[in-house]
Amino acid sequence: MEEKLNKLYYECINELKNIKIDLSNERLVGTIDIKLSKRNNKRYGCCKQENPDEKTAYYARKRKYYTTFNTHHIEISKWVMLLNEDIIKNTIVHELIHCLPNCNNHGKEFKKYAKIVNEKLGYNIARLGNKEEDYRKSELEYKEKEYKYKIICTNCKYIYYRQRLIKNFLKKYRCGKCKGKLSLMNY
């Protein structure tokens, strides 16, 4: 599985280089490594940043933030490696975009690069993936995990599932798709 991951990773790096997004420039981007996640996560992947560039520090709401990091650790969930290669590559490219300066969240810069990649390479980079749809595209059986809580967005009707709920969850969080209010459903 590691070998397949590395092969697809280098394919993605080369595809991005062909559209003038060069991630091999360590002075601009820093170092990047990729591996399979040790934990069985719900998420597709993640990009953990270390070693911030102090020249890019800024303060907001009494906290220090950075726009550029010198080290990036990408982790891809093992279950993603069972899906079609195009879905795996979509996940890898999503995480690679997080390695670019000012893209360590899903803000304006991330969306700009995602749009470029989607248009020029035909990817479908988005903030959230649809696990059920990706299993269907990969012709695999999707078994929904049993969850204790079912939460629905009162605005767009998107449904979230949770095994645990923290105190004041419904007050603290909003829908990830439309920012609508969340409500607990009975089931």
CORQUI-V65432 format. One record per residue. N is the residue number from 1. RES is the residue in one small letter. PSI is psi in whole degrees, 0 to 359 (999 if undefined). D_LAST is the distance of its C-alpha to the last C-alpha in Angstrom with 1 decimal. Layout:
N:RES:PSI:D_LAST + N:RES:PSI:D_LAST
This chain:
1:m:321:37.5 + 2:e:319:39.4 + 3:e:316:42.2 + 4:k:317:40.0 + 5:l:313:38.4 + 6:n:320:41.9 + 7:k:311:43.2 + 8:l:324:40.5 + 9:y:312:40.9 + 10:y:328:44.6 + 11:e:316:44.0 + 12:c:317:41.8 + 13:i:315:44.4 + 14:n:321:47.1 + 15:e:317:45.2 + 16:l:322:44.6 + 17:k:324:48.3 + 18:n:338:49.3 + 19:i:25:47.8 + 20:k:26:49.5 + 21:i:95:46.6 + 22:d:108:48.5 + 23:l:2:46.5 + 24:s:352:49.5 + 25:n:93:51.2 + 26:e:332:50.6 + 27:r:324:52.4 + 28:l:317:50.0 + 29:v:325:46.7 + 30:g:191:47.3 + 31:t:147:46.4 + 32:i:132:43.3 + 33:d:155:42.1 + 34:i:144:39.2 + 35:k:169:37.4 + 36:l:144:34.3 + 37:s:140:31.7 + 38:k:333:32.0 + 39:r:156:28.3 + 40:n:98:25.4 + 41:n:159:23.9 + 42:k:329:21.1 + 43:r:158:23.8 + 44:y:312:26.5 + 45:g:177:29.4 + 46:c:157:30.9 + 47:c:113:34.4 + 48:k:128:35.6 + 49:q:144:38.8 + 50:e:170:41.6 + 51:n:67:45.1 + 52:p:150:44.9 + 53:d:110:47.9 + 54:e:334:49.2 + 55:k:343:51.0 + 56:t:14:47.7 + 57:a:144:46.3 + 58:y:161:45.3 + 59:y:138:43.8 + 60:a:132:40.9 + 61:r:44:39.3 + 62:k:19:41.6 + 63:r:151:40.3 + 64:k:130:42.2 + 65:y:161:40.9 + 66:y:147:42.6 + 67:t:342:42.7 + 68:t:140:44.2 + 69:f:153:43.8 + 70:n:347:46.3 + 71:t:133:44.0 + 72:h:130:40.7 + 73:h:111:38.6 + 74:i:132:36.2 + 75:e:133:33.6 + 76:i:133:31.8 + 77:s:145:28.8 + 78:k:324:29.8 + 79:w:334:27.0 + 80:v:328:28.5 + 81:m:349:31.8 + 82:l:346:30.3 + 83:l:175:29.8 + 84:n:152:32.6 + 85:e:325:35.5 + 86:d:327:35.0 + 87:i:321:31.5 + 88:i:314:32.9 + 89:k:323:35.8 + 90:n:318:33.6 + 91:t:316:31.8 + 92:i:314:35.3 + 93:v:320:36.8 + 94:h:312:33.9 + 95:e:326:34.7 + 96:l:325:38.4 + 97:i:325:38.2 + 98:h:341:36.9 + 99:c:343:40.3 + 100:l:152:42.3 + 101:p:138:43.6 + 102:n:14:41.4 + 103:c:21:38.3 + 104:n:6:36.6 + 105:n:191:33.6 + 106:h:39:32.2 + 107:g:202:34.7 + 108:k:312:37.5 + 109:e:317:39.5 + 110:f:313:36.7 + 111:k:325:35.8 + 112:k:311:39.5 + 113:y:322:39.9 + 114:a:319:36.7 + 115:k:317:38.0 + 116:i:312:41.4 + 117:v:317:40.0 + 118:n:316:37.7 + 119:e:316:40.7 + 120:k:330:43.4 + 121:l:355:41.6 + 122:g:21:38.8 + 123:y:174:36.0 + 124:n:64:32.6 + 125:i:124:32.4 + 126:a:168:29.4 + 127:r:319:27.6 + 128:l:148:24.4 + 129:g:168:24.1 + 130:n:99:21.7 + 131:k:315:21.1 + 132:e:315:19.8 + 133:e:321:22.7 + 134:d:325:25.2 + 135:y:318:24.3 + 136:r:315:24.8 + 137:k:329:28.1 + 138:s:5:29.2 + 139:e:42:28.5 + 140:l:152:26.3 + 141:e:129:23.1 + 142:y:120:20.1 + 143:k:117:17.5 + 144:e:131:14.4 + 145:k:147:14.0 + 146:e:122:11.1 + 147:y:153:9.8 + 148:k:327:8.5 + 149:y:139:7.9 + 150:k:123:7.2 + 151:i:136:10.1 + 152:i:144:11.8 + 153:c:128:15.5 + 154:t:345:16.5 + 155:n:298:19.7 + 156:c:355:19.3 + 157:k:18:15.6 + 158:y:140:15.6 + 159:i:132:12.3 + 160:y:146:12.8 + 161:y:140:11.1 + 162:r:142:12.4 + 163:q:325:13.2 + 164:r:155:14.8 + 165:l:128:15.1 + 166:i:162:18.7 + 167:k:136:19.9 + 168:n:26:20.0 + 169:f:312:18.1 + 170:l:335:17.0 + 171:k:324:20.7 + 172:k:327:22.4 + 173:y:154:20.8 + 174:r:169:20.8 + 175:c:136:19.7 + 176:g:343:21.9 + 177:k:315:22.7 + 178:c:359:23.6 + 179:k:18:23.5 + 180:g:169:21.2 + 181:k:151:19.2 + 182:l:149:15.7 + 183:s:142:12.8 + 184:l:131:9.6 + 185:m:152:6.5 + 186:n:133:3.8 + 187:y:999:0.0
